[in-house]
Amino acid sequence: MAIIYNQETGEFHLYNDGISYIMKILRNGQMGQLYFGKKVPAEQSYSYLEEHTKRSTLSEVYENQYGFSLEQIRQEYPSYGTTDYRLPAVEIAQENGSRITNFTYVSHRIYAGKPGLPGLPATYVEKDQEADTLEILLRDELIGVEMTLLYTIFTEENAVARSVKFRNYKNEKLQIETAMSLSLDLPDADYDWIQFSGAWSRERHVKERRLQQGVQSVGSLRGASSHIHNPFVVLKRPTADEFQGEVMGFSLVYSGNFLAQAEVDTFNVTRMMLGIHPQEFSWCLKPGEEFQTPEAVLVYSDRGLNGMSQTFHRLYRTRLARGEWRDKVRPILINNWEATYFDFTEEKLLEIAQTAKEDGVELFVLDDGWFSTRRNDTSGLGDWWENRDLLPEGIKGLSEKIEALGMKFGLWFELEMVNKDSELYRKHPDWILAAPGRSQSHGRTQYVLDFSRKEVVDAIYNMTEKVLSGAKVSYIKWDMNRYITECYSAAYPAEQQGEIFHRYILGVYDLYERLIQAFPHILFESCASGGGRFDAGMLYYAPQAWTSDDSDAAERLKIQYGTSFSYPVSSMGAHVSVTPNHQLARMTPLKFRGDVAAFGAFGYELDLSRLSETERRRVREQIAFVKKYRELIQHGTFFRLSSPFQGNITAWMVVSEDKKQAIVAIYKVLNDVNCEFRRMRLHGLGDGMLYHIREDGQDRGAHYGAELMRAGLVSSDASASEVQVKDNPGDFYSRIFILEAE
Ligand code: DGJ
């Protein structure tokens, strides 16, 4: 068992071969944090790490005694007041108006395995030996609330999953106002904070800054994890980099409003917190009821950022994603959105599919515009039945025709939304989230259905089920194209309105769960105007996500690079689209576009019949390449080598588990001339293994892993000279090297 409880000292030590997480029951009965990081040996006691001393201006817990002040004690799940002035992990408003709480240790339970979280996404184990779990029960007797802190340490991964459960066991009516999933007090503040932020079509750019005294945070109050910030942040030692040094990753397995925060206090303690954003949140904890927070996953690496990412990739690909598609390579798809937008006929769709089939594409996806009156974005959402004028034999007929071509068929839905111009809205105008007496903001002329209400989710489920059960649908793209602006439900009393954001997401999860249970063969891809809900919560239901609406390959380098810090290659939908690109009007070579998209769940978003014969040949080559290597690319160990945020050259590579195969991709965005000779130092290879290197079918020699990792792969190109037009690589130059060991 990898969790030890020392009865004498009241200390808990969770450990595996890589990490230790140590805490103790403090003198006042609350939980104190002692250590999290690289594994330390099992000691009799670590209580020396609990430091407190007498200082002027400290408020004291005990009369006539000095030094025991929570302001200077590192805690496990702190509350505000009672001598701690920092932002709290928990806040509960009581009937008498007080928010002071005091949760003290009652008992604990240690067991093999990991429990699921009802109604919520969470990492899981397949066998009990894969993890050990500690549940610490604390109680606030005065208000009658039990709080269970849940910790799971994975046996093979340097990761700890945490969440918290509350239960009201007395008669008071309470409002939980803050309930973070994770709080961790670290003993110093010598960290760089990395966040993954941006905007629509510019998601998850890497932004880094040194921690400072005070509060630094990112979050979302948009009802979705959002394009703006991702529910994932990193603390790294300033000396750490991609390949070495200490790094901690904090990931929330949740898709709604969130807060990720680091508060560096007056004594340079860093309090990290992650959970549902307390703003716009409260939960009415009625007598006898429970509240479970979402899960947060904490990863430690002493092998730099790549080490951290590789842990997240393995864990999220194999123990968060579920279902039949989890371990399968992803089909190469063609999506009609950028090819036609709303302007399509069945004939046109079949033509796109037919051409794509000839080139080797495996799945045809029909995007927005196939249902009800939907011929533009002003009507039809909410009415999930096919437009028979457009598709005379319905989705069933079209899907059969696509299958007859030898392809699988996929379909777009946006189940959480409604247009006012729809039968659903006309029948149920109160089914949208809207504040009484106030105007309703729209986004893309659409309104958000009140998924906190079961009858709404039921109605949408029934319509969707009807479309799917008759037809041959193998894939669903689940879109969500606006944020929530007036979060109010007509179905709940005033005191429960603070629950609606969370209940909404629980409704989304419920609908997902029902659909994946009813249609286990379907591959789900989540989408929210591109990457507006690319988070760990979604991966539990949909093993892949549309990474961004920005399909320009140069921009995608940054987006996919940033996304790769916590999400696996297999989860990133990545398509080749036309030039000039629809988002940036940029021209890039087809090879460059293909070489970027190949490092994701690969597909096309254009009408292949419009390409020249030479381009079609290139497409066939790309498809053949992806088919041959997707197992390695999607399931191999991924290393970031060179960052698009730091220069003109981006590079990454994947290595197979046995190290016998690797693929290195190097992308140069803008051309240069008379420049330096270049080498790319590789990682993860076998020192003594001899790798035969090929680029575009050309032999590039053979070198030992030790050479390629130390001296580097020579990647100078013709621009390191006075290049002639004929062999000038030009802008947007990409190179793929295949390494195969004997
Ligand atoms: C936004 C998505 O990100 C696009 O790919 C496309 O599906 C449109 N919505 C359709 O409305």
Residues whose N, C-alpha, C, O or C-beta is under 5 A from the ligand:
A	BS01	DGJ	W337 D367 D368 D479 C527 S529 G530 D549
